[in-house]
């Protein structure tokens, strides 16, 4: 009898994997012969699982190091204790997945959806014939995200208590409502990330970069912030905004009166650096020609707003609802539109007289993960604009000026 312990990870050949995946598809579709994918402790390192529908699969303890899993659907899957080091997980769907104790060191999760997933530390005890129960260990500490790339990832509501994510890149990630108490995020990059309502109590962010990070409503009690770059951090909105001793709503009413009366009433307003968040909504407002550079419109409901020809240079529209908004001829140079919803928006040229028009200008704007489906952006300028992970299906980009 052999005195060697059984290996923790069992190798799986390509044919067995293909059959297991096919049976899982039948299971998901409720067809005869279907069987839920259960590859616990399987060795799937460097396998290609790109684009597969593996919802609800059980991959607890599986070895997936270096696997190609871009756009894979693992929502509600069990990945407890899985080894995902250096895996390609771009735009993967991990909604509500169990990732407790998973090792994601060096993994690429850019644009992945991890909303509501569980990333807390966890350990698996495996029975060994010789030594009884052993803890399944990876090369690095379980429950870690060290050096992982999570740019633009959706981690809203994720359970990340005590997670270790040193030097990880969370640029423009959505961490709203994430539970991160006690997390170790030393030297992490959180530039532009949305931490609205997140719990960071007792977390260690020493040496992290938090430029333009949204911390409105976040719990930062006892959080270590030594040597953290918090330039342009967006905190909670003021209860009310006054402009020259008048409320912002009154000032905008004057501007609307000017637009609706053809200049007979009110006047064109200049509102640089104003925080519009206390208004909560600008839905359907008539604000043509508004001069509002460097203003904050973060997360606002701006459906069908009229901002033709407006100067919106450097404005913060992150997460704003701009569906069917009229932005023809607007100046959006350097504007922040990460995760903005621009479906059906009018972004084409604004005619100012016969044969003359002004183009919508997105030069150096950030449109990372923005939704432009069905929008009209004819002749718009996108020079040096960041369109990473942006959805542009059905967007009319005829004649648009873009980087070659």
C-alpha positions, 0 to 999 in steps of 0.5 A: 500500500502506498504511504503517500497522501492523495493529491489535493488537486485532481487533474482533468483532461480536456474531454472530461472538462468539455463533457462536464460543461455540456452537462452543466448547460443542460442543467441550466436549461432544465434539459434531460441529462443535465448535471450541475458542474461540480469540479471541487479541488480539480486542477484547471490551471491554465485552462480556457473557460472564456465566455462560458456560462458556469452559473451556480457551478461548484468549484470549491478549492479548484486550482485555476491559476493562470486560467483564461476566464474573460467574460465567464459567467460565475454568478452564484457559483461556489469558489470557496478556497479556489486558487485564481492567482494570475487568472484572466477574469476581465469582465467576468460575472461573479455576482453573488459568488462565494469567493471566501478564501479564494486567492486572487493574487495578480488576477486581472479583474478589470471590468468584472462584476463582483456585486454582492460577492463574498471575498472574506477570508475562509479556509477549507479542511480536507481529509487526508488518509495519513494525517486526518484533516489538513487545511488547504493552503495556497502559496499565498494567504487565502482571501487575498487580492494582492497585486490584483487588477480591479480597474472599473470592477463592480464590487458594490455591496461585496463582503470584503471584511479583513480582505488583504489587497495590498498594491491592488488597482481599484481605479474607477471601481464601484465599491459602494456599500462594500463591507471592508472593515479591517481590510488591509489595502496598503499602497492600493490604488483607489483613484476615482473609486466609488466608496459611497456608504462603504464600511472601512472601519479599522481598515489599513489604507497606508500609502494608498492613492485615493485621488478623486475617490468618492467617500460620501457616507463611508465609515472611516472610523479608526481607518489608517490613512497615513501617507494617503493621497486624498486630493480631490476626494469627493465627500458628502454633499452640503445640505443646501447650496447658495449662489450670491445669497440665493439658493441654487434652485432659484438661480437655475429657475432664472436660467430656465426662464431665460431659455424658455422665454427666448431671453425675455426673462431671467438670464444666462447663469455662470456657476463654476465649481458648484455642487449640484448634488443637493438638488438630487434631480435635474430631470427634464430641466431646460439648461441650454448654454449653462456655464458650469465648469468644474461642477459636481453632478455625481450620481444625479438623475439627469434624464432628458436634461437639456444642456445644449451648448453648455460649458461643462469642462472638468465636471463630475458626472460619474454614475449620473443618469443622462439617458436621452439627455441633450448635450449637443454642442456641449463642452465636456473637455476633461469631464468625468463620466465613468459609469454614466448612463448615456443611452439614447443621449444626443451628443451630435453637433449643435447647429447655430446658423446655416452651415455652422455648428458646434461639436460636442467635445469629449477631449480628454474626458473619462468615459470608462464603463459608460453606457452609450448604447443608442446614443447619437454622437455624430462628429463628436470629438473623443481625442485622448478620451478614455472609452475603456469598457464603454458600451457603444453598441448602436451608438452613431459615431459617424464622422466622430473624431477619435484616436486612430 
